[in-house]
Amino acid sequence: MNDEMRAIAMGVHVLDVLVGPVETIPEGQGGELVEQIRITAAGSGGGGAVVLAELGATVQSAGAIGTDAVGRMLAELLERDGVDTSLLVKRDDVQTSASVLPIRPTGERPAFHVVGANATYGPDDAPWDAIAAATHLHLGGPEFMGGEAAGQILARAREGGAVTSADILAPGDPGLLEWVGPALPHLDYLLPNDEQVLGFTGASDLVEGCRALVERGVGCVAATRGGEGVVIVDADEDEAVPAFEVDVVDTTGCGDAFSAGFLRGLSLGRDRRGAADLGCATAALVAQGLGTDHGDFDLAAVERFAAETPRRG
């Protein structure tokens, strides 16, 4: 089987500034010394692109950034990790999206975020020739353009033979599900988290909620459950895959890392369980340091980690 993966990671691209560990935010003009401040390429498009490249895929980022210093740094970080940034659209009139993330000792992270250029990207910006040549199109944050616009892009990608996938950044809300709903029938894989699934669907059970999304047209839902792993649901069956046992430093980018690992596993011809194993292992490596790009790993290193590390539960 040809395992070449020519992926486009489209949508949300963010520059993250991570500070940690942060136990309290100083009052007034108070200060606090911390161990680390890191700047990373992130977002469900940008972060996914970085991890896919680390796992051996050929990756192009597609989205919108500003012409500001933040945008230049974001593009430089993507390129450093092997991502082709030539499809990024540069805007003069809006800043590049950015977040400041104080990382708690537990690994949780409140966020200060500017949406910026991400809100301006849509079908008129889509690189149709590149999409036609891609084997995979992963759309991060379809809610920024809406389901009708996202559906146009995903449908064209499918027409060209690409595997389509997406994840959603916003919290689960039934109104948001209606907003992105027209895109769902054009998705082979939807990669949300458990809170989003339950919020979108109003279900009390995660598998039931995933199945409701499948009934809306998604081919398969792989819903992450934080430290518990992932549940995979399609029209015929469901399966739970446990996470790996690691000491969590920062959960930033773990969802993007799972998505990248899962999609890379599928591209290598693995079944969904095997792809989810790769996704969970990739997320576990990223969770052990600050930022989506934590860890100097490749596909072989992730596979070794998965073989040697115990599971939770």
Number of C-alpha atoms within 10 A of each C-alpha: 6 7 13 13 20 21 27 30 29 27 29 30 35 29 26 26 20 22 20 22 22 21 13 9 10 10 7 6 5 7 9 9 8 11 8 12 14 12 19 22 28 30 26 28 27 32 32 35 35 30 33 32 23 22 20 17 22 19 25 30 29 30 28 29 30 22 17 15 11 18 24 14 16 26 22 15 20 24 17 11 16 20 25 19 19 11 17 23 19 18 18 11 11 18 21 27 25 24 18 17 22 23 25 17 14 14 20 17 20 10 14 12 14 15 17 19 26 25 18 16 22 19 14 9 14 18 16 15 9 15 25 17 15 22 20 25 26 30 26 26 24 25 22 22 19 18 21 17 19 25 22 16 24 27 17 15 24 20 12 17 15 23 22 24 25 27 23 22 17 13 14 20 17 15 12 17 21 13 17 21 21 18 26 25 17 22 24 19 24 24 23 24 23 22 16 22 30 20 18 21 21 16 15 11 12 21 23 17 23 30 24 20 25 22 14 14 18 23 20 24 30 27 27 29 19 16 18 17 23 27 22 22 25 20 16 7 10 16 14 18 20 20 25 24 15 16 13 18 20 26 23 27 24 26 29 29 30 29 35 30 28 28 27 28 23 19 21 15 13 16 13 19 18 16 23 30 27 28 29 32 30 32 31 27 25 29 26 18 19 27 27 30 27 17 15 9 17 15 20 11 15 22 15 11 18 21 11 10 13 13 15 12 9
